[in-house]
């Protein structure tokens, strides 16, 4: 799972058009590039945290404006941008520039649909989409190299109260319009919010930067920073979180909706269809996706049964029961979990040249998930580094409940989140020459997560998964993604209850109760996101099969992979068109070479 940073639109378009006129741009290409540059500049200004993640420190002392006024301004700016991009004459543009224009228009239209559906009126949720939780989770990815970095961060801390107050105001509007999260999720959220408000001083999650002073910062500066940061946390941040928590507990959660599915919201069916289109970049219906999920669960369990019988078990059920009871298949400590991830990632790195011609240059590190996020965080997730490599990519590993979680899936997850998965794809995408930044940093969930799931099975191509239990774990991870197709559509389309989701999960996995409830709550919290993995993986596998069939012995796995990730993240239909063109070009080139 990655921290998705979608491209949001905003900017003063009048200033842009004035600049275009002043420069006397004479071509559609010039106009397009100026618009793309201006849109990206405003995206960074309107999303300061994203700018910080990408190494742009101009906005390091502020947070994203969470007010309704900002939402209205963003919608207006998005409308103006869409009009400007649509006005460009694309006849004279190169193929790449035409694609840039098409992708931007597609993105802006989707953003406007989200505004029209009032999705912004639900800023408070349990999972990662809850702004108050995100503020603390961002801290681990912020750079702290200079005194100014720390001073900017202290200013950011002092600006937390307005963000929480703005969130309350927008949430109240959602309550008025009937756009409420489920009550049970809000009640769980209170517990997690308490974990941010309760710890004092250096023990608070927001004080994490005090643990990583670089050697270049003098002790006198460290003492001042420590004093000011703790004062801001104890005197400003914690009281703000206590007020916010009280609001959620007493003034908001009691009004939460009783049903977990989106169908129970006003216009819920339209909201879910929009979520599916956004997350999968397809026009598949909920029913189609549900049936694919059921079929994939059945297929994967047949493959699992083969492993079970090879290990001497009569059936898959008895094999699963034995796994859960085997102490050798559980970690011995938090550090043991981290060490296993590091070992698999380090073991895969030398194999990458067999699969890719283009390799990442940004470093990758494995770090533990912050304690306050362990209850709801996935087993691991990837946070990208900076394009210049100054900040490494990070695989955040959830080592909580290490003694109850099986270790059989760690190898597959390490490949998914690290290499050849998210780290390879993101690190290459953000340095691709010739692409505008919105393409280098694009986040189409089905492409990104589809690649991550596809990357899990690439270990088989280079002789990994030597342990049959790890190979079973790989299949278990794939089945998890198939289960998601069933449960996500089940709850949001077929009116399944939360207990129905849990029961289906138990019938088709060895996951412990904590993992299952966390997964189920995730599907309820962020509808359709969990569909993206399988939908994307199946598309990439279909494209590979097509390429292998057409090209035969001319098929080069390294060239195929470089082509898949060589244009950055793309909607699946666009990816398919470009791979089809590559297959055709490769076939014709080979035919000409033989003729000569």
Buried (B, 14 or more C-beta within 10 A) or exposed (E): BBBBBBBBBBBBBEEBBEEBEEEEBEEBBEBBBBBBBBBBBBBBBBBBBBBBBBBBBEBBBBBBBBBBEBBEBBBEBBBBBBEBBEEBEBEEBEEEBBBBBBBBBEBBEBBBBBBEBBBBBBBBBBBBBBBBBBBBBBBBBBBBBBBEBBBBBBBBBBBBBBBBBBBBBBBBBBBEBBBBBBBBBBBBBBEBBBBBBBBEBEEBBBBBBBEEBEEEBEEEBBEBBBEBBBBBBBEBBBEBBBBBBBBBBEEBBEEBBEBBBBBBBEBBEBBBBBBBBBBBBBEBEBEBBBBBBEEBBEEBBEBBBEBBEEEEBEEBEEBBEBBEEEEEBBBEEBEBBBBBBBBBBBBBBEBBEEBBEBBBEBBBBBBBBBEBBBBBBBBBBBBBBBBEBEBBBBBBBBBBBBEEBBBBBBBBBBBBBBBBBBBBBBBBBBBBEEBBBBBBBBBBBBBBBBBBBBBBBBBEEBEBBEEEBBBBBBBBBBBBBBBBBBBBBBBBBBEBEBEBBBEBBEEBBBBBEBBBBBBBBBBBBBBBBBBBBBBBBBBBBEBBEBBBEBBEEBBBBBBBBBBBBBBBBBBBEBBBEBBBEBBEEBBEEBEEEEEE
